[in-house]
Amino acid sequence: MAMSLEQDIKQEKFHNEFEKTAVNILFTASWLYNINSSRLKPHGITPEQYNVLRILRGSHPKALMLADVTCRMIDKSSNATRLVEKLRQKGLLKREICESNRRQVDISITDKGMAVLKKIDVEAESWIETLKVISKPEAQELNRIMDKLRGS
């Protein structure tokens, strides 16, 4: 049986249903982040690094500039420069000066980066199982509501 938000955070009352909604979204996002972080840890990457690798895989074989990566990231406050450098040190992506524009740095995923994502993809089903306590129509409705909340 699922615990209520009130039980989870040991808070009896909220000022109103909207405040409860905001706290619930933040609390649930943190819960989901921690599950995601745990599943990525054995692969030696963080959720933010995983996000960067997925973005680069999505554009592969086309390289992206740092600004392109940043604007596609889930967490816009992440330090993309630092994330890219950590992934480069691990050999999961490469940075190259653009031939036609010396000020531009092209970032692309390496074969090693692709291999790490492939391993993670194989395990993705158990990660998705975490969410299957709600039905597909409930997931669609939740997505619709969150999109509406962000004004999409």
PEQUIRA-V648588 format. One record per backbone hydrogen bond with DSSP energy under -1.0 kcal/mol. NH is the residue of the N-H (numbers start at 1). CO is the residue of the C=O. If there is no record, write none. Layout:
nh = [NH/NH]
co = [CO/CO]
//
This chain:
nh = [8/9/11/20/21/22/23/24/25/26/27/28/29/30/31/32/33/34/35/36/37/38/39/40/41/43/44/45/50/51/52/53/54/55/56/57/58/59/60/62/64/69/70/71/73/78/80/83/84/85/86/87/88/89/90/91/92/94/96/98/104/106/107/108/110/114/115/116/117/118/119/120/121/122/124/128/129/131/132/134/139/140/141/142/143/144/145/146/147/148/149/150/151/152]
co = [4/5/6/16/17/18/19/20/21/22/23/24/25/26/27/28/29/30/31/32/33/34/35/36/37/40/41/40/46/47/48/49/50/51/52/53/54/55/56/59/107/65/66/67/70/75/78/79/80/81/82/83/84/85/86/88/87/108/106/104/101/96/64/94/92/110/111/112/113/114/115/116/117/118/121/124/125/128/129/131/135/136/137/138/139/140/141/142/143/144/145/146/148/147]
//
